[in-house]
């Protein structure tokens, strides 16, 4: 993933070719990642959160399901 320029953060319009975007929301920065980037190698990704593995899956109906 590539970084978004800090000037783009302030305007709330930051984006890159990799599908990552950031915006200011009540003083908090929110990063947006395109699902196309997440699922470019398959229909399921594993997310390690504090030692616990979660699976984010793309269904046949193009919906997202998160399982622990």
Backbone as CSV, one residue per row, in Angstrom:
resi,resn,N_x,N_y,N_z,CA_x,CA_y,CA_z,C_x,C_y,C_z
1,UNK,0.838,-1.179,0.000,0.000,0.000,0.000,0.875,1.231,0.000
2,UNK,0.453,2.245,-0.673,1.194,3.489,-0.653,0.513,4.484,0.259
3,UNK,1.272,5.467,0.676,0.766,6.453,1.626,-0.016,7.541,0.915
4,UNK,-0.866,8.194,1.662,-1.640,9.317,1.151,-0.981,10.584,1.669
5,UNK,-0.829,11.579,0.807,-0.183,12.824,1.206,-0.972,13.515,2.311
6,UNK,-0.237,14.173,3.219,-0.904,14.821,4.350,-1.829,15.936,3.905
7,UNK,-1.533,16.589,2.792,-2.426,17.639,2.297,-3.756,17.050,1.851
8,UNK,-3.728,15.805,1.383,-4.964,15.127,0.989,-5.803,14.764,2.197
9,UNK,-5.146,14.478,3.351,-5.877,14.180,4.575,-6.732,15.374,4.973
10,UNK,-6.146,16.557,4.913,-6.854,17.756,5.360,-8.072,18.044,4.501
11,UNK,-7.963,17.772,3.205,-9.083,18.062,2.318,-10.137,16.967,2.359
12,UNK,-9.755,15.789,2.892,-10.707,14.687,2.961,-10.882,13.972,1.648
13,UNK,-9.951,14.205,0.708,-10.092,13.605,-0.610,-8.921,12.711,-0.973
14,UNK,-8.116,12.303,-0.008,-6.925,11.536,-0.319,-7.244,10.190,-0.927
15,UNK,-6.542,9.847,-1.998,-6.683,8.524,-2.586,-5.433,8.211,-3.381
16,UNK,-5.212,6.941,-3.641,-4.070,6.506,-4.422,-4.546,5.476,-5.424
17,UNK,-3.631,5.088,-6.292,-3.965,4.084,-7.297,-4.240,2.726,-6.661
18,UNK,-3.802,2.506,-5.419,-4.012,1.211,-4.778,-5.362,1.108,-4.108
19,UNK,-6.180,2.140,-4.179,-7.507,2.079,-3.595,-7.543,2.460,-2.130
20,UNK,-6.481,3.066,-1.625,-6.440,3.501,-0.237,-6.807,4.974,-0.192
21,UNK,-7.712,5.328,0.703,-8.108,6.726,0.842,-8.183,7.074,2.310
22,UNK,-8.014,8.348,2.607,-8.115,8.802,3.988,-8.943,10.060,4.030
23,UNK,-9.667,10.250,5.108,-10.456,11.457,5.279,-10.487,11.836,6.743
24,UNK,-10.690,13.116,6.990,-10.790,13.589,8.370,-12.249,13.504,8.793
25,UNK,-12.504,12.881,9.943,-13.857,12.705,10.438,-13.853,13.115,11.902
26,UNK,-14.314,14.321,12.189,-14.364,14.844,13.560,-13.011,14.730,14.243
27,UNK,-11.934,15.045,13.512,-10.608,15.022,14.090,-9.916,13.676,14.022
28,UNK,-10.604,12.632,13.618,-10.008,11.302,13.491,-9.757,11.003,12.026
29,UNK,-8.628,10.390,11.741,-8.324,10.003,10.370,-8.858,8.597,10.122
30,UNK,-9.609,8.440,9.048,-10.164,7.148,8.664,-9.504,6.725,7.364
31,UNK,-8.971,5.510,7.333,-8.338,4.983,6.134,-9.334,4.072,5.431
32,UNK,-9.499,4.257,4.138,-10.397,3.419,3.337,-9.555,2.558,2.412
33,UNK,-9.817,1.258,2.419,-9.105,0.315,1.556,-10.125,-0.347,0.641
34,UNK,-9.850,-0.342,-0.622,-10.747,-0.947,-1.598,-10.817,-2.458,-1.404
35,UNK,-12.027,-3.010,-1.470,-12.174,-4.465,-1.348,-11.471,-5.170,-2.514
36,UNK,-11.343,-4.507,-3.645,-10.607,-5.102,-4.772,-9.154,-5.357,-4.382
37,UNK,-8.572,-4.430,-3.607,-7.199,-4.623,-3.150,-7.114,-5.763,-2.143
38,UNK,-8.085,-5.863,-1.252,-8.080,-6.926,-0.248,-8.214,-8.308,-0.878
39,UNK,-9.056,-8.415,-1.896,-9.375,-9.711,-2.472,-8.708,-9.946,-3.826
40,UNK,-7.591,-9.285,-4.073,-6.931,-9.450,-5.365,-6.329,-10.840,-5.562
41,UNK,-6.108,-11.575,-4.459,-5.515,-12.917,-4.568,-6.500,-14.035,-4.245
42,UNK,-7.744,-13.709,-4.013,-8.717,-14.743,-3.696,-9.967,-14.146,-3.077
43,UNK,-10.863,-14.987,-2.600,-12.149,-14.538,-2.066,-12.177,-14.506,-0.540
44,UNK,-11.014,-14.720,0.088,-10.950,-14.725,1.544,-9.610,-14.161,1.999
45,UNK,-9.642,-13.346,3.058,-8.414,-12.841,3.667,-8.471,-13.119,5.159
46,UNK,-7.300,-13.310,5.755,-7.202,-13.490,7.200,-6.690,-12.205,7.814
47,UNK,-7.297,-11.811,8.934,-6.916,-10.613,9.658,-6.477,-11.042,11.050
48,UNK,-5.245,-10.700,11.419,-4.717,-11.015,12.748,-4.948,-9.801,13.632
49,UNK,-5.811,-9.953,14.622,-6.124,-8.874,15.558,-5.810,-9.342,16.966
50,UNK,-4.720,-8.805,17.529,-4.284,-9.142,18.883,-4.159,-10.647,19.093
51,UNK,-3.590,-11.327,18.107,-3.344,-12.760,18.218,-4.506,-13.637,17.804
52,UNK,-5.641,-13.052,17.548,-6.805,-13.836,17.102,-6.976,-13.652,15.598
53,UNK,-7.232,-14.747,14.898,-7.370,-14.702,13.443,-8.843,-14.590,13.068
54,UNK,-9.156,-13.601,12.247,-10.504,-13.419,11.703,-10.425,-13.656,10.197
55,UNK,-11.514,-14.169,9.644,-11.579,-14.388,8.198,-12.646,-13.485,7.600
56,UNK,-12.243,-12.705,6.615,-13.155,-11.849,5.874,-13.345,-12.503,4.514
57,UNK,-14.600,-12.852,4.233,-14.905,-13.630,3.024,-15.858,-12.865,2.129
58,UNK,-15.625,-12.968,0.829,-16.501,-12.394,-0.186,-17.415,-13.501,-0.694
59,UNK,-18.732,-13.321,-0.549,-19.688,-14.371,-0.916,-19.994,-14.353,-2.411
60,UNK,-20.747,-15.351,-2.845,-21.170,-15.408,-4.250,-22.086,-14.247,-4.618
61,UNK,-22.776,-13.687,-3.615,-23.662,-12.536,-3.853,-22.939,-11.208,-3.663
62,UNK,-21.583,-11.270,-3.578,-20.744,-10.076,-3.437,-20.949,-9.348,-2.122
63,UNK,-21.261,-10.094,-1.071,-21.399,-9.549,0.277,-20.172,-9.939,1.083
64,UNK,-19.919,-9.208,2.178,-18.789,-9.506,3.048,-19.259,-10.184,4.326
65,UNK,-18.524,-11.222,4.739,-18.814,-11.919,5.991,-17.514,-11.987,6.781
66,UNK,-17.565,-11.564,8.054,-16.420,-11.622,8.948,-16.681,-12.677,10.008
67,UNK,-15.790,-13.689,10.097,-15.919,-14.765,11.091,-14.692,-14.783,11.966
68,UNK,-14.914,-15.135,13.233,-13.784,-15.283,14.177,-13.294,-16.709,14.136
